[in-house]
């Protein structure tokens, strides 16, 4: 996991936690053994976390290949 | 509860140098994405002899060719429904919208994925929060909820920020007025035209909206949201603050919003967009304080990337310091001032509908109006058809004379014919108002 944001600034503890949560959701979304209720809700949550991490400059990437 | 004044304190107050570094980083990634996945963009980059890896500074942005609506429409025609623009398949989309059709023959069609939609609502959150909407608010949407994107994103943004949302969908204006009062609505979202209409109908119903709980009106969809006379009328009528926003289907959301400090303009959301202002004829950038055409690059919707898109919107950019709110996003003074292609040429004089409206709206006895252009033999004529507010008809003789003089003075002596209309004969609008009627014959060769 990155320890700086897009601008190279060291992440705060809050930002580290947020980015960790985002990474966990990405890993979950990539799995193919989730039941529909989990698969779709994980994607919805990931979309929200993508936005939070994007706003905080923690990542800037696309998630279409995960269906998000 | 005490809230931050900013939706995103980190980026909204970022020093300009860092903001530009962020824009460059996002530009590099977005262009790489577009080049790799959108045949439309790859072709354009290749034709310009440019590869995204060559974008090393923010100034290199200008090496990217302008993107136009015409190219977009052509691509849709050649390859229905979405052209060669999308970077991924329709199976990844959760929403479809299209332009309202106010300009151009073919509507622009767009798709959004889950995260694109999240971003679209996020931009509205910047605007709503910036104008003072908070979780305690009751937000009303006077909006028809159709395929036109309109206030869709704003609706979801209001949910996201925790407000109580009331979708005032398909119902009469009278029913909407009653619902606003009954539900203790604090924030009304509408076009400027329709906000005036709601107030007029409330008057007819004997309801004084200035006595309601509404304290904020958020405007979008028409340039008049930043015309001082329109805002003044609305603020007095409703007893509420009016804030302007502007967006476009092509990017899916708003790019600019007026903050609660009401600086007479709208902040650009610069951590998610690059907004250039160019001379529409030469394509060269214009300095702060000079009127030009908006060119937008979006870092949001990756499904259909928008890079250096010529909007034809007329704007005047000022540095962020023109507002005391602390945001470092620059400002469009007067919001969107109209469209370059809205200009009408009448006997050699340029006439911009927004400028005409700004003069008309200085007269608060005027209820509704229409700009009517026609040809009298070989001579172009322009009329202003006017409906007076009930009870103000006595003011007509003096007003018509003053109005004719003011309009003429502002247009190199061009004669404007001022016509009084019977109340209720001019059209009323819910979404984008179409107050200009040009009936001059089109030349056929």
Interface residues (C-beta under 8 A of the other chain):
Chain A: X6 X7 X43 X44 X46 X47 X48 X50 X51 X54 X55 X56 X57 X60 X61 X62 X63 X64 X65 X67 X68
Chain B: X8 X10 X11 X18 X21 X22 X25 X26 X29 X30 X33 X87 X88 X91 X92 X113 X114 X115 X117 X118 X119 X122 X271 X299 X302 X303
